[in-house]
Each structure stands twice: as C-alpha cells, then as structure tokens.
Amino acid sequence: MLLNLKSERGVRATTILEFAPADAVQVDFGAGPVLTHESGIPLKTWTS
C-alpha cells in the first residue's frame, strides 16, 4: 500500500521566497488550550 501512495505523490513542489529586510514577517499560528468560561462554556483559544 505504501508503494502505491508514494508513486501517486508526484513531483515535490518547492518555492523560494526572497524579501528585503523588514519587508515580510513569518507568523506561526495554531490552536491553544480550551479554556472554560465562568458560565461553563468551553472557549477555543489561538496562539501566534
């Protein structure tokens, strides 16, 4: 099965991005912990 998946992958895509200093920023974004509001409702949080 893995051999079949590997052959379907095709060509690996790579893109090189070039920016002058201070022209771009990288932000890592993801889900944080779920917090419980005082009313008992769970709230999703996000991090960057």
Short mmCIF file of the C-alpha atoms (twelve columns), coordinates in Angstrom:
data_MODEL
# 
_entry.id   MODEL 
# 
loop_
_atom_site.group_PDB 
_atom_site.id 
_atom_site.type_symbol 
_atom_site.label_atom_id 
_atom_site.label_alt_id 
_atom_site.label_comp_id 
_atom_site.label_asym_id 
_atom_site.label_seq_id 
_atom_site.Cartn_x 
_atom_site.Cartn_y 
_atom_site.Cartn_z 
_atom_site.pdbx_PDB_model_num 
ATOM 1  C CA . MET A 1  0.000   0.000  0.000  1 
ATOM 2  C CA . LEU A 2  2.786   2.472  0.842  1 
ATOM 3  C CA . LEU A 3  4.431   1.892  -2.510 1 
ATOM 4  C CA . ASN A 4  1.178   2.848  -4.238 1 
ATOM 5  C CA . LEU A 5  0.895   6.057  -2.204 1 
ATOM 6  C CA . LYS A 6  4.496   7.011  -2.906 1 
ATOM 7  C CA . SER A 7  4.009   6.694  -6.654 1 
ATOM 8  C CA . GLU A 8  0.906   8.926  -6.522 1 
ATOM 9  C CA . ARG A 9  2.778   11.726 -4.762 1 
ATOM 10 C CA . GLY A 10 4.260   13.137 -7.926 1 
ATOM 11 C CA . VAL A 11 6.849   15.908 -8.019 1 
ATOM 12 C CA . ARG A 12 7.804   17.675 -4.812 1 
ATOM 13 C CA . ALA A 13 6.991   21.400 -5.022 1 
ATOM 14 C CA . THR A 14 9.379   23.962 -3.571 1 
ATOM 15 C CA . THR A 15 9.068   27.720 -3.657 1 
ATOM 16 C CA . ILE A 16 11.857  30.059 -2.621 1 
ATOM 17 C CA . LEU A 17 10.641  33.416 -1.370 1 
ATOM 18 C CA . GLU A 18 13.074  36.317 -1.229 1 
ATOM 19 C CA . PHE A 19 12.319  39.570 0.598  1 
ATOM 20 C CA . ALA A 20 14.356  42.597 1.552  1 
ATOM 21 C CA . PRO A 21 14.937  43.001 5.302  1 
ATOM 22 C CA . ALA A 22 11.767  44.185 7.125  1 
ATOM 23 C CA . ASP A 23 9.537   43.573 4.053  1 
ATOM 24 C CA . ALA A 24 7.953   40.377 5.377  1 
ATOM 25 C CA . VAL A 25 7.203   38.565 8.614  1 
ATOM 26 C CA . GLN A 26 6.578   34.901 9.432  1 
ATOM 27 C CA . VAL A 27 3.897   34.055 11.984 1 
ATOM 28 C CA . ASP A 28 3.377   30.566 13.367 1 
ATOM 29 C CA . PHE A 29 -0.330  30.193 14.124 1 
ATOM 30 C CA . GLY A 30 -2.125  27.398 15.902 1 
ATOM 31 C CA . ALA A 31 -4.761  26.296 18.348 1 
ATOM 32 C CA . GLY A 32 -4.155  26.947 22.025 1 
ATOM 33 C CA . PRO A 33 -5.782  25.308 25.039 1 
ATOM 34 C CA . VAL A 34 -9.545  25.240 25.511 1 
ATOM 35 C CA . LEU A 35 -10.498 27.456 28.461 1 
ATOM 36 C CA . THR A 36 -13.755 27.200 30.364 1 
ATOM 37 C CA . HIS A 37 -15.728 30.447 30.747 1 
ATOM 38 C CA . GLU A 38 -17.286 31.137 34.155 1 
ATOM 39 C CA . SER A 39 -20.658 30.237 32.573 1 
ATOM 40 C CA . GLY A 40 -19.291 26.734 31.864 1 
ATOM 41 C CA . ILE A 41 -18.977 27.218 28.092 1 
ATOM 42 C CA . PRO A 42 -15.660 25.963 26.636 1 
ATOM 43 C CA . LEU A 43 -13.792 28.638 24.657 1 
ATOM 44 C CA . LYS A 44 -11.196 27.875 21.980 1 
ATOM 45 C CA . THR A 45 -8.024  29.965 22.118 1 
ATOM 46 C CA . TRP A 46 -5.486  30.704 19.379 1 
ATOM 47 C CA . THR A 47 -1.770  31.383 19.515 1 
ATOM 48 C CA . SER A 48 0.674   33.072 17.227 1 
# 
